[in-house]
Amino acid sequence: MASFIKFVTFDCVDPIGLSQFWSEVTGYVPVEVRDDFAALAAPDERGVRGILFWKVPEPKTSKNRMHVDLASKNGDAEIERLVNLGATRFERCEGNGASWTVMHDPEGNEFCLG
């Protein structure tokens, strides 16, 4: 029997704000929101079951060792939508026959859109 990814978890300074951002990005719905914790649930049976946000006292200070990869049928329009939600573009990359854009969420966590 193999393990599966049940949740993706973010340590963050503002669980409420960051969970609102990721809810708008992914369509995951809030199921619990407190000052120190927020949980989002998947809107359907695809992908990871939920995203968790835990409040920590320190801000992010270095590159993520793990990140979320997103996909969209219309990458340019999705990048603009994400920027309007509070994300920032970092860099455009190409390699191994693929291309993607590295972005940062409002707390500086890297994620990619391909």
C-alpha positions in Angstrom: 0.0 0.0 0.0 1.3 3.5 -0.9 0.8 6.8 0.9 -1.0 9.6 -0.9 -0.9 13.4 -0.4 -3.9 14.3 1.7 -3.1 18.0 2.4 -0.6 20.6 1.3 0.3 22.8 4.3 1.7 26.3 4.4 3.3 27.9 7.4 2.4 31.6 7.2 2.0 34.9 9.0 -1.6 35.5 8.0 -3.6 32.2 7.6 -6.8 34.0 6.9 -5.4 36.2 4.1 -3.3 33.5 2.5 -6.2 31.0 2.6 -8.4 33.6 0.9 -5.8 34.0 -1.8 -5.4 30.2 -2.4 -9.2 29.7 -2.3 -9.5 32.2 -5.2 -6.7 30.6 -7.1 -7.9 27.0 -6.8 -11.6 27.0 -6.1 -11.0 25.2 -2.8 -13.6 26.2 -0.2 -13.0 27.3 3.4 -14.1 24.8 6.0 -12.4 26.2 9.1 -10.9 29.7 9.6 -9.4 31.0 12.8 -6.7 33.6 13.6 -4.1 30.8 13.9 -5.3 28.3 11.3 -7.4 28.0 8.1 -8.4 24.9 6.2 -9.7 24.7 2.6 -11.3 21.6 1.1 -11.2 20.4 -2.5 -14.3 21.3 -4.5 -14.4 17.8 -6.0 -12.5 14.5 -6.0 -9.6 15.6 -8.2 -6.2 16.4 -6.7 -5.3 17.0 -3.1 -8.1 16.8 -0.5 -7.3 20.1 1.2 -4.9 23.0 1.9 -3.9 23.9 5.4 -2.5 27.2 6.7 -0.8 27.4 10.1 0.2 30.7 11.7 3.9 30.9 12.6 5.7 34.0 14.0 8.5 34.3 11.5 8.1 35.3 7.8 9.4 33.2 4.9 13.2 33.9 4.4 14.5 31.6 1.7 13.5 29.6 -1.3 10.9 26.9 -0.9 12.2 23.3 -1.0 8.8 22.2 -2.3 6.2 24.1 -4.2 2.8 23.8 -5.9 2.6 23.4 -9.7 -0.6 24.7 -11.3 -1.9 24.2 -14.8 -4.2 26.3 -16.9 -5.5 26.0 -20.5 -4.9 29.8 -20.9 -1.6 30.5 -19.2 -1.4 34.2 -20.0 -4.9 35.0 -18.8 -4.4 32.9 -15.7 -1.2 34.7 -14.9 -3.0 38.1 -15.1 -5.8 36.7 -12.9 -3.3 35.5 -10.3 -1.5 38.9 -10.3 -4.8 40.6 -9.8 -5.4 38.3 -6.8 -2.1 39.3 -5.2 0.5 37.0 -6.8 3.7 38.3 -8.4 5.6 37.0 -11.4 9.1 35.9 -10.7 10.5 34.4 -13.9 9.7 32.5 -17.1 11.4 29.2 -17.4 11.9 26.6 -20.2 13.4 23.1 -20.0 12.8 19.4 -20.9 10.2 20.4 -23.6 8.1 22.4 -21.2 7.7 26.1 -20.2 6.3 27.6 -17.0 6.1 30.8 -15.0 7.5 30.9 -11.5 5.3 33.1 -9.3 5.1 34.1 -5.6 1.9 34.2 -3.5 1.3 37.2 -1.2 3.7 35.8 1.5 6.4 35.0 -1.0 5.9 31.3 -1.4 7.0 30.1 -4.9 4.6 28.3 -7.1 4.6 27.5 -10.9 2.0 27.9 -13.6 2.6 25.8 -16.7 
